[in-house]
Amino acid sequence: TVIVNIEAVSEELDKIDQLERDFAARPEVQQCYYVTGEWDFVLVIVVADMTEYDRLTRELFFPQANVKRFKSLVVMRRTKATLNVSL
């Protein structure tokens, strides 16, 4: 599991919408969040190994004209992961 922070070059709506579509289309991207603050997107990505992650970055981030930079946080251990909401 890799958590990726992404900064866009432009926040024009059509360009942000295209990034969202590109991220959502990839099966490796398990979660995609458009966020406020220093970063524009946070992705949760699941790949088999770092070779696969390297391939994904070369296909999804590097050729994308609207990705200014990205920061990868490789998960070393999952302590808790749930989507349950207590109402």
C-alpha positions in Angstrom: 0.0 0.0 0.0 1.3 3.4 -1.0 -0.3 6.7 0.0 0.5 9.4 -2.6 0.2 13.2 -2.2 -0.2 15.0 -5.5 0.2 18.6 -6.4 -1.4 19.8 -9.6 0.1 22.4 -11.9 -3.3 24.0 -12.5 -6.5 24.0 -10.5 -8.6 24.9 -13.5 -11.8 22.8 -13.2 -11.4 20.9 -16.5 -7.8 19.9 -15.6 -8.7 18.8 -12.1 -11.6 16.8 -13.4 -9.3 15.1 -15.9 -6.9 14.1 -13.1 -9.8 12.7 -11.1 -10.9 10.6 -14.1 -7.4 9.4 -14.8 -6.9 8.4 -11.2 -10.3 6.7 -10.8 -9.8 4.7 -14.0 -6.8 2.8 -12.6 -7.6 -0.3 -10.6 -4.5 0.1 -8.5 -6.0 3.4 -7.1 -8.2 2.2 -4.3 -9.1 5.6 -3.0 -8.9 9.1 -4.4 -9.5 12.3 -2.5 -9.5 15.9 -3.8 -8.2 17.8 -0.8 -7.4 21.3 0.5 -4.0 22.5 1.7 -0.5 22.0 0.3 -1.6 19.0 -1.8 -4.5 18.7 -4.3 -5.0 14.9 -4.2 -4.4 12.1 -1.9 -4.4 8.6 -3.4 -4.3 5.2 -1.7 -2.7 2.8 -4.1 -2.3 -1.0 -3.7 0.4 -2.7 -5.8 2.2 -6.1 -5.5 5.7 -4.6 -5.2 7.8 -1.5 -5.8 8.5 -2.6 -9.5 4.8 -2.4 -10.1 4.6 1.0 -8.3 7.5 2.3 -10.4 5.6 1.2 -13.6 2.4 2.9 -12.3 4.2 6.2 -11.6 5.7 6.2 -15.1 2.3 5.6 -16.6 0.1 7.8 -14.4 2.2 10.7 -13.0 5.2 11.4 -15.1 3.5 11.8 -18.5 0.6 13.8 -16.9 1.1 17.5 -17.8 -1.0 18.6 -14.8 1.0 16.7 -12.1 3.6 19.1 -10.7 5.0 16.8 -8.1 4.0 13.8 -6.0 5.2 12.3 -2.7 5.0 8.6 -1.9 4.4 7.3 1.6 5.0 3.5 1.6 3.0 1.7 4.2 5.2 -0.4 6.4 2.5 -1.8 8.6 -1.3 -1.4 8.7 -2.5 -0.9 12.3 -6.1 -0.3 11.4 -8.1 0.1 8.2 -11.8 0.4 8.2 -14.5 2.4 6.4 -17.1 1.8 9.2 -18.8 5.0 10.4 -20.4 5.0 13.8 -23.7 6.8 13.6 
